[in-house]
Amino acid sequence: MSTTYHTATTLDGFLADPEDSLDWLLRQPLEEGGAQDHARFMQGVGAIVMGSTTYEWVLAHLEVTGEAWPYAQPAWVMTTRELTVPVGADVRFAAGAVDAVHAQLLAAAGDLDVWVVGGGDLAGQLAEAGLLDEVVVSIAPVTLGAGRPLLPRRLDLRLEETAANGVFVTARYAVLGPLLEDRAQPGS
């Protein structure tokens, strides 16, 4: 069981443009069943967590497409605001420290993984708390110059796997912790 931040990013490290658009991502060709396949990943996910910006993007996308809530797993949304819940969705709202919510996620996931859907700041909070195990990223051949950053924290990662999928370069990293240079030295 692991807590994994599985996402896509631009080559210059952004999840979304400054207006929170993912148009750059949705037009990219992807090989179904290829490296870091999302459907295969989802088979091992027992609970999900996302920030409120990601949640609101999902809701807006569903409104435009007319699709139903896409997740069978219980979903936690980190927010301090009152937000709506789609019909039939198992959505729970939480605020505060991520460690208490993480315990709930692990309990709900059972023997399966926890997926950090987004965003980068939430993944960063989990990493700072020592609760993020992996970062799995698909890097698109696009640059935006500005937007929502992939992971706005200083972390050391260890490359575990790379591959190609469609136009994406995919990579799986183990999260080692804070950047070595930022760790407090004994006796200082």
Number of C-alpha atoms within 10 A of each C-alpha: 14 17 25 24 28 20 20 21 24 23 17 17 21 22 27 22 18 13 9 13 14 14 10 17 17 9 8 13 12 15 13 13 11 14 20 23 15 13 11 13 12 18 10 16 21 22 25 26 29 22 21 20 15 18 23 14 14 14 18 12 12 15 11 9 9 9 10 13 15 9 13 14 18 16 24 24 23 22 17 11 10 7 12 9 14 12 9 9 15 14 19 13 19 17 13 10 12 19 14 11 18 19 12 13 22 19 14 18 21 13 13 18 22 29 28 25 20 23 24 23 17 21 30 20 18 20 25 16 15 14 20 24 19 24 23 20 21 24 23 22 15 16 14 16 12 14 16 20 19 22 22 15 16 15 17 14 17 12 13 12 13 15 13 16 19 14 14 23 18 21 19 21 19 17 19 16 19 18 12 12 10 10 9 9 8 5 4 4
